[in-house]
C-alpha cells in the first residue's frame, strides 16, 4: 500500500515526494531521468511533475550562479530598525528593498530589530556605499547594523522532504 500524505489540500504519495526531492537537487532532470530513479514510466513522471507544478508545489526552476565568479564575493547580514512602526513606513521600506538587486533575502522579525537582510556586494567600498548611500538616508530607516560573513558553513534552499 502506498502511503499518501495530504498537504495543503493535495495528496502527495512517496513517488511525488521523491520527484520533488530529486528536482530540488537538479531541476534539469528529464522525465526519463526521473523515471529511472523513481520507477513510474516517463509519461507518469511527466503527469506527476505537471500536477506538482499546477498545484504550486514546484514554484519555478532557476540556475544557481556562482557568486564569487561573478564578482559578488562579499556576503553581508544587515539588521535594520525602522524609524517608526507603521504600515506606511513598513510599505516604504518594502518598496525600497524591491528595487535593490543586492538584497538576496529580507525577513521581518520579532524582537530587537525589525528586518534582517542578506546582501551581496563586490567589495567593502560597495558595501559602504550601499549602507551609507541607500539604507541610512531612507526616511523609513532609523538604525542599521552590518556583519560581514567570513565563511558560509551551509547554504541551501532545499526543503527536508
C-alpha positions in Angstrom: 0.0 0.0 0.0 1.3 3.5 -1.0 1.3 6.0 1.9 -0.4 9.2 0.9 0.1 12.4 2.8 -2.4 15.3 2.5 -0.5 18.6 2.1 -2.4 21.9 1.7 -5.4 20.2 0.1 -3.3 18.0 -2.2 -2.4 14.3 -1.9 1.3 13.5 -2.1 2.5 9.9 -2.2 6.1 8.7 -1.9 6.6 9.0 -5.7 5.6 12.7 -5.6 7.9 13.4 -2.6 10.8 11.5 -4.4 10.2 13.6 -7.6 10.2 16.8 -5.5 13.4 15.8 -3.7 15.2 14.9 -7.0 14.0 18.1 -8.8 15.1 20.4 -6.0 18.6 18.8 -6.2 18.6 19.1 -10.0 15.8 21.0 -11.7 17.2 19.9 -15.2 16.3 16.2 -14.7 14.2 15.0 -17.6 11.2 12.8 -17.2 13.3 9.8 -18.4 15.9 10.6 -15.7 13.1 10.8 -13.0 11.6 7.6 -14.2 15.0 5.8 -13.8 15.2 6.9 -10.2 11.5 6.8 -9.1 10.2 3.9 -11.2 7.0 5.1 -12.8 7.2 5.5 -16.6 8.4 8.7 -18.1 4.9 9.7 -19.1 3.7 9.1 -15.5 6.6 11.2 -14.2 5.6 13.9 -16.7 2.0 13.9 -15.5 3.1 14.0 -11.9 5.5 16.8 -12.5 2.8 18.8 -14.3 0.4 18.3 -11.4 3.0 19.3 -8.9 3.7 22.4 -10.9 0.0 23.2 -11.3 -0.7 22.6 -7.6 2.1 25.0 -6.7 4.5 22.6 -5.0 7.1 23.5 -7.7 7.2 27.3 -7.8 9.7 27.5 -10.6 13.1 26.5 -11.9 16.3 28.5 -11.9 20.1 28.3 -12.4 22.2 28.8 -9.3 25.0 31.2 -10.2 28.5 31.2 -8.7 28.6 34.4 -6.7 32.4 34.6 -6.5 32.9 34.0 -10.2 30.5 36.9 -10.9 32.3 39.3 -8.6 30.0 39.3 -5.6 32.3 37.7 -3.1 31.2 39.8 0.0 28.2 38.4 1.7 26.7 40.7 4.4 24.0 40.3 7.0 22.4 43.6 7.8 19.9 44.3 10.5 17.5 47.2 10.2 15.4 49.1 12.7 12.7 51.3 11.3 12.2 54.9 12.3 8.5 54.4 13.1 6.4 51.3 13.3 3.5 51.9 11.0 2.1 50.2 7.9 3.1 53.2 5.7 6.7 53.1 6.9 6.9 49.3 6.5 5.5 49.7 3.0 8.0 52.3 2.1 10.9 50.1 3.3 9.5 47.1 1.4 9.3 49.3 -1.8 12.9 50.3 -1.3 14.0 46.7 -1.0 12.1 45.6 -4.1 14.3 47.8 -6.2 17.6 46.7 -4.7 19.1 43.7 -6.6 21.9 43.4 -4.0 19.4 42.2 -1.4 19.0 38.5 -1.8 16.8 37.9 1.2 14.8 40.2 3.5 13.0 38.9 6.6 10.7 40.8 9.0 11.5 39.7 12.6 10.2 39.9 16.1 12.4 41.3 18.8 15.1 43.9 18.9 15.5 44.5 15.2 12.7 44.9 12.6 14.4 43.3 9.5 17.4 41.2 8.6 18.8 41.3 5.1 21.2 39.2 3.2 23.1 41.5 0.8 25.9 40.7 -1.7 28.4 43.2 -2.8 31.7 43.1 -4.8 33.8 44.7 -2.0 33.8 46.8 1.1 33.5 50.1 -0.8 30.3 48.9 -2.4 29.0 47.7 1.0 29.8 51.1 2.5 28.0 52.9 -0.4 25.0 50.6 -0.1 24.7 51.2 3.7 25.6 54.9 3.7 24.1 55.9 0.4 21.0 53.8 0.2 19.8 52.4 3.5 20.7 55.0 6.1 19.4 58.1 4.1 16.0 56.4 3.5 13.2 58.0 5.6 11.9 54.7 6.8 15.2 53.6 8.4 16.4 54.6 11.9 19.3 52.2 12.5 21.5 49.7 10.6 23.9 47.2 11.9 26.1 45.3 9.5 28.0 42.0 9.8 30.3 40.6 7.1 30.1 36.9 6.5 33.6 35.3 7.0 32.7 31.8 5.9 29.5 30.1 4.8 29.1 26.7 6.5 25.8 25.8 4.9 23.7 27.4 2.3 20.7 25.8 0.8 17.1 26.4 -0.3 16.3 22.7 -0.3 13.4 21.6 1.9 13.7 18.5 4.1 11.3 16.4 2.1 
